Amino acid sequence: MRHSDSGHKCWVLTLNHFSNVNQRMEESVKKHAPLHRDLGKTQMKRDAEAIDLALQWFEENNPFDPDRDKELLVSFSTGFRSTGDDPVNAERAAEIGREMQIKLDGQSVTSSMEVKSKVQALSSLRKIPKINEKKIHLDSLKLFNRLIIFAQRDMTVETSLAYELTPFPLSLFSNTDQKMNKANKAGFSKTILKELTDPLDLTNQSCSTLVVDGGWLLYMVKWEQGQTWQEIANSYLSYVQCLGRRSQKTIVPITKDHDHIRRTKKSCCDLQIRPDMIHWTPRAKFLDNTNNKSELIHLLSSTFRKHNITVEQCDNDADTSIVREALATATDDSVEVRAEDADVLVMLVHHIPSTNHPLFFTTSKGSYDVRRIREALSERERCYLLFCHAFTGCDTVSAIAAMGKQPYLTGDIDEHMDIFLDTQATKDAVIQAGTTIFQYIYHAPGTALGEIRHNMFSRKAAAGLIKPETLPPTEGAAAQHSLRAYLQTQDWILLQSMSLNPSDYGWTLASPNTRAMAPEELRSSQAATVTEIAATGGAAARGMALSASQHVESVKEFHARIVVMMVVSLEKTQRLTLK
């Protein structure tokens, strides 16, 4: 009971009654008991050490940052910030507590307090859709199933399946976190490329230049507790020097913002970094903050350059810079690339003919000769390797659910894949080619994606198992996927990040999605009593004196109207922000 509302109220209401008893007990202890343990020398020494640690932590997490807006609250542990429109009022905790006490005076200890009357912390800042100013929790799978039931009643299933019937395409995005489906790139590079040749022993093989993936490097050094930032930078330096002990020159392309949104789990606030300052934040949380990572990269860059290690800072994704540096150096001498990213290996295999000297790709599993990998591929596989890798899922393009990481797409689609390799291809041509390729992926060439969705849905419904993420994407989702795959393919071909304007190829900056998620007949409201039914819920249904058949029809109508409200609300608040 101690953590419940009633427990708190019981303690508050009885505090005045027991204050005199508590005071007399303390007086008795002072007269007869020995010195309190907290006043002993040992405990006081521990307290002084704890205070020093707290002061050091506040040096790194400065709560009085002059650049921070004093009107806003910020969480040091998560990095969440409030805005002027947020209901966060933790800074008024004492005032709100007194107001709650006044309301509780004279009431029973079992009485409850409304949530809106309590302190609203930063943890309350969750983006939850609202219906009639009331927060609701939505599940895309449940929404899909209820819309399908509604469509079946009106005999519009085939028409409805031309729409996603969900806030985002489940075939391309995860229902758990609404982020892009992650492709198994590690398995792809292992089974399709690395197994074509045997690993090499480079112990006695000297390479003139070592190119290290800076984004991978940031996560390879363990941060010890109590280290200063300069000691951490020296640890990175020792690690790089160990990697490049066989090379005459070491290059570290490193990006200012290499984390993709899918990788971010739990961040922290902006921290101050000085070489002599002790770090206190775990590495994962620290690196998930872009500003903190930039500060660390600046410190690493200055430390590396003092020891003749070349650092190339990139404004965008560093993969193209890694490959570009490796290919430029391989024209004069042998090069070793140290990375774990399959994107880097795929680009090296595609561009290796432009070099004259050996180029090795080293991972934690071994070293491989890139030229031998390319020679083991067929001419068609070499030609379409970049496109197939981008279209079936990479860092910036969603993987296709239930299809896996397909290395090489089959079928009579070579002319359509050629469009993705053409730097002058139009958007309409890319969309048409991508739609056709999706038809071949789902083994239905020449059939519209909406019809394919309906046919697959009918087969799965007959089998009694419907998973909407296994259905093909709609025409609109396929178009967006194709444009993003084309953009990424062109970046890899030209070895230039942002070679085309991303806003012209399926990317948006926090702009609302204007594409309808359901047909008009499912989205139009049919009754003026929807608000009342949604507010009263099951209580209204129980209060109706209806027969069994009437009750069933009422429940169906209730769910149908709730679905209408959910769809309309989602379309007003929905955002497709892909970074």
N, C-alpha and C positions, 0 to 999 in steps of 0.2 A: 504494500500500500504506500510505501514511502515515496514512490515516483509517480503516483497518480494525483489527479486533481484533488480528490477527497483527502488524501494524505497531507498535501500541502495546506489545504484549508484548515484541517484539524490542528496542524502545528501552529498556524498563524493565530487561530482563534483561542488557543489555549496558552499562548506565549505570555500574555499578561498575568494569567492566574499563577503561573509557575515562576515568574520572575523573582518574587520574594524568596521562594524556596531556593532557587538557584543562587541568589546573592548570599544567603546565610550559609549554604554549603561551601561557597568559595571562601568566606571569612573563616570558617572552621578549618579548611585545608591550610590556609595561610598560617594559622596559629600552631597547628600540630604536625603538619607534614614537612618533610625535608624539601630541599630546593627542587623546583620543577625540572624535569629532564631537559626541557627546551632551553633552560638557562645555563646548562652545563657547558664547559669549555669545548668539549668535543662537538656537541651539537651546534654551538655558535660558530665553530670553524667550518663545519659543513654548510651552514647557512650562508656564510660569507662566500664560500666557493660557488654556491648555487646562484648567489646574487651576481657574481662576476660573470658566470655563464649567461645569465639572463641579459646582462648589459651588453655582452658580446653579440648575442642574438639580435638585440635591438639595433646594434650598429649595422648589421646586414639588412634587417627588416625595419628600416627607419619609418616610424609612424608619423614623423613630422617632415616628410618630403615636401619641399617648397613647390615642386612641380605638380603635386597632387591636388585635386580639387577638394577643398576643405568641406564642401557641402555634401560630399558623397562618402559612403562607407566602402571599405575594401577589406576583404578577407585575406590575411597573410597566408593561410594554409591552402586556399583554393584559387585565389586570384579573382574571385567574383567581385564585381563592383555594382553598386546601386546607382540609380539615376534619380532625377528629381521627381519622376512620375511613379517610382516604385513605392509600395507600401511599407518598406523597411523603416523601422523606428526604434532599433535597438539602442540608439543613443539617448532615448527617452525612457530607459528601463525603470529608473527610480520613480519618475513621475507616473508612468503607467502602473507601476506596482502600487503606489498610493491610491490611485483611482480604483484599482481592483479591490483594495482593502476596504475602501469606503462602500463599494457596492456589496461586499460580503458581510459587512457589519449587520448583526441581527439576524443573519440567515443561518440555516442548518449547515452543518459541516458536509452534508451529503449533496448540497446544491452544486450545480455546475456553472462554469463560466464560459461565455461564448468565446470562440477562437479569435474572432475579430477584435475582442477586447484585450487580448494578450499581446505581448511583444512579438513583432514580426522580424525575424532574423534574416540574414542573407540567404539562408538555406531555403527560404520560401520563394526565391526567385526561380521558378520553374515555368517553362513555356508550355502551358496546358491550355488547350482550346476551351472556349466558353460557349455555352448556350444560355441565352437570357441572363448574362452576367454570372452564371454558375459554372465553375470549373468541372470538366468531365474528363475521364480517362478513356481514350479510344484505342482500339486494337484493329489494325488494318485487316487482319484475317476475319475478325467478327464482322467488320463493316462490309467486306466483300461478300460474305455468306448471307448477310441480311439483305443486301441489295439484290443478290441473285434470287432470294426467295420472293422479294417484291417483284422482280422482273418476271419470274415464273408465273406469278398470279396474273399479271397483265399480258402474258404471252409475248414478251419482248426480250427473251434471253439472247437470241442471236444478235439483235441490234445493240443490246447493252454491252455485250462482250467486245464490241468494237472500242469500248472505253476501258480504262484501267479498273474502274470501280474501287479504287484505293487512292489515298492521298499522293502516292508515288508508285512508280512501277516496281512491283515486288520481284519481277524477273531480273531486275538490275540493281535493286537496293535492298538492304537488310531490313526486316521488319522489327528487329530488336533495337537497333540504334539509328535507323534511317540513313545510314551511310552506304557508300558504294560497296557492292559485293567484292570481296577480296579474292584475287586469283592465286592459285598455287604456283607462283613463279619459281619457287625453289625446286619443286618437283619437275616443272617444265624444263628448266635448264639442266637438271641432272639427267633425266631420262631421255631427252631429245637431243641434247648437245654434248654434254660431258661424257656420256657413255659411248659416244662415237669414237673416242680415242682413249688411250690409257693415260693415267696421270704421270707426270714427269717429275724427276728428282732434280731440282735446281740447286742443290747444295754446292756443286762444283761449277755451276753455270753462272757466269758473271753477266749482269745486265747493266748497261751504262746508266739507265734511268729507271727509277721506281716512281710510279704514279699511284698515290693512295687516295681512296675515296674518303673525303673529309667527313661526310655525313655518317659513314659507317664508323670512322675513327672515334667520333665523339662518344660512342657507346661501348668502346672496347677497353677503356681504362677504368679500373675500380677506384672509386673515391674513398679514401680512408677517413675515419672519423677524427676530427681534430686537425686536419690538414688545412693549411692556408691556400688561397687561390694560386699563389705562385708555385707552391709545392705540387698542386694538381697539374698546373701547366708543365712543370718539369717532369712529371710522370708521363704525360703525353709525349713530351720530347724524347724521353728514354725509349718509349714504345716505338716511335717512328724511327729512331736511330737503330733500334734492333731490327726492324723490318728492312731497313735500307743498308744493312752492313755489307751487302755484296754489290751495292750500286755506288756509282760515282756522284749521282745527282738524285735528289728526291724532290718531287713536286706533289703538293697537297692542294688539289682544287676543293674548295669548301664554300658552301652556300650560306647566305645569311638567314635563310628560312627554308630548310629542307624538309621539315615535318609536314606531312599531309594531314588533313583533318581526320582521316580515318585512324591515324596512329595516336592521336591525342587522347589521353585517358583522364588524367587529373593534373591540372597545372597549379602554379602558385603565382603570387603577385610579383611585380617587378622588384628586383633586389639590387642592392648596391654591391659592387665588386671592386675590391682593392687587392693588390698582390699580397699585402701583409694581413689581410682579414681572414679569419677562420670561417669556413663554410659550415652551414648547419642544415641546409635543405638537401633531401635525397636527390640523386642525380636525375632520376626519371622525371620527377616533378619539376626540377629546375629547367631541364632541357625542353619541356613542353611549353615553356613560355618563350615566345619569339624574342622579346627584348633581352631576356637573360641569356639566351643562346648567343645573341649578337655580341653581348659584352664578353662572354667567354671566348668567342671566336677572335675578337679583337686582342685579347690577352694571349691566346695561343699563337696568333699570327706574329705578334711582336717577339714572342719567345722563340719561335721557329726561325724567323729571319735572322736573329742574332747568331744562330748556329748554321747559317748558310743553307737553310731549307726553304725552297721556293714555295710561296703560298699564293694561290690564285683565288681571289674572292669573287663569287658569282652572285648576281642579283636574283637569279631564279634557280631552277633545278640544276644541280651540278653534274648530272649524268652526261649531258652533251659536252660539257667542258672537260670531263675526265677523258672521254673518247677523243676529243679534238686534240688535247695535249699529248695523249699516247700516240696517235697517228702522226702528228707533226714530228715527234721525237724519233719515231721508228723509221723515218726516211733516212736517218743518218746512222743509227745504231740500234741494238736490241733494247727492248723495253719490257718491263714487268708491271702489270696492273694489279693492285691489291684491292679487291672489292668483293662484296657478296651479292650485289644486285644483278638479277638476270637481265635487266634492261641494258646494263653496260656490256654484258657479254654478247647480247643480240646485236647491238650496234657495232661492236668490234668485228663480229663475224661478217656482217654486211659490208663494212668498209675496209677490211683487211687487204684487198687487192691493191689499194693505193699506197701500200708500204713496201719497202725493199728488204727490211731486216726482220728477224724473229720478234714476235710479240706474244707474251705469255700472260695468261689470266690465272691469278692465284686466289683461292678461297681457303676456308678452313679445312676443306676436304682434299686439297691437293692443287697442283699447278697443271695447266693445260696449254698446249700450243694452239693458238686461235686459227692459224692457217690450216692445220690438220683437220680441225673441226669443220671448217668451210669445205675442204676438199672431200670430206665424207658425205656431204649433202648433195642431193641431185640439183640439176640446174633450176628446176621449178621451185624447190625448197629454198634455194638461195635467193631467188627473185622475190618471193612473197613472205620471207621470214619476218621482216619488220611489220608488215601489215597484219599477218596472222597473230603475232604477239600482241599488237595493240588492240585488235578487234575483239579478241577473246579475253581481254582483261589485263590491265597493268596498273600503275600507280594513279593515273588520271582517267582511266576508262574502266567502267564497271565490268566485272565478270558476269557471264550469262548463267543464271541459276540453273542447276541440274544438267549443265552441259560440260562442265569441267574445262580445263585449260587445253583446248584443242590446238596442237602444234601447227597442223597444216590442214586447211579446209579443202574438202574434196567436192567434186561435181564440176559441171560445165560452167564455171564462174571465173575463169581466168580473165576474160575481158572486163568483168566487173571489178575484180581486184586491181586491174591495171589502172582504173580510175583513181584509186586511193594512192597510187604511186605518181600520178600526174600532178605536178605543182600548179598547173593552170586549170584544173578541174573546177567546174562550177558547183555551187551548193546543190542545185537541183539534181545534177548528175551524181553527186556523192550520195544524196538521199535515196535516189532510185537504185543505185548500185547496192547500197547497204541493205535496203529492203529486200532486194532479190537474194542477197547472200543469206539473210535471215530465213528466207523461204527454203533455201537449200539446207541450212542447218537443221531445220525442223522437218526435213525430208518431204517437202510439199512444194516443189518448184511450180511457179505459175499461179499459186493460190494466194489470195489476199490474206494478210496476217489476221484480220478479224475473223475470217472464215476458219483459218487454222486454229485460232483460239477456241472457237465454238466447237469444232470437231474434237479437239483434245478434251475440252470440258465435258462433252457428251460421253466420250469413252471413259473418262475418269469417274464421272457420276454414275455410270452403269456399274463400274467396279466398286463403287462405294467409298472411294478415297479421292478427295479433291484438295489439291494443294495449289493455290493460285500462283505461287512463285514458279511452278513448273510450266505454266502456260507461256506462250510466246509474248513478247512485248507488243503493244499496240503500234499502229502506224506512226503515231507521234513520238512515242518513246524510241522506236527503232530509228527514226530520223535523227533525234538528238544523239543517240549512241553512235550513229554513223559519222556525224559531223565531228564529234570528239575524237573518234578513232582516226579520222582523216587528219585532224590537226596534230595529233601526237605522231602519226606516221611521218608527216612532213617535217616536224621538228627533228626526228631521228635521221631522216634522209639528208637534211640540210645541216645537221649538227648545230642547230641554232635554236635555243629555247625561245618561245614566243615568236616563231618565224612568221606567223599569221596572227591577225587580230582575234583573240579568243571569243570576243562577244559576237563575232560573225559565225562562229562554229559551235553553237550549243551551250556556251557558258554565259551566265548572268551574274550580276552583282546585287544580290539581295533584292531582286525584283520579283513581283508576284507571278506565279504561273497562271497564264491566261487560258490554258487548255482545260476544257471541261473534263471532270473525272467520271461523269455519268451523263446519260442522255437527259433531255429536258423533262420527259415524262416522269423520271425518277427524282428530279430535283425540284419540281414545282410543288409548292405547298397546296394542300387540298382542304384544309379546315382551319377555322379561326380559333379552335379550342386546343391547338397544339401546345401553347404555352401552359395552359392550365393542367393538361394531362402530364406534361413533362415535369411540372413542379410537384404535383401530388403523387405521381407514380403509382406504386402498388396499392397505396391506401385508397385512392379513388376507385381502383378496380375492385377492391374487396368490398367497397361500400355499395356497389351496384347490385341491385336485385335482379339478376339476369338468369335466364336458363343456361344450361350447359352449352348448348350450341351458340347462344348469343354471346356468352362469355368468351368462347374460342374466337369468334369473329372480332370481338372487341380487342382481345389481346393482339391478334394479327394487325388490326388497324393501328393499335398503339405503337407496336414495333415499327410499322411502316412509316408513321409520322415522325417517330424519333429518328429514323434513318434519314428522312428528308431534312430534318433540322441539322443532323450531323454533317451531311453533305454540303448544305448551304453554308454552315459555319466554317467548315474546312476550306471551302473555296474562297472565302473571304480572308482567312488568316494564313493560308498555305504559302509556304516559301520553298523554292528549290534553289538553295544557295550551295553551289559546288565550288570548292576551293582546292 
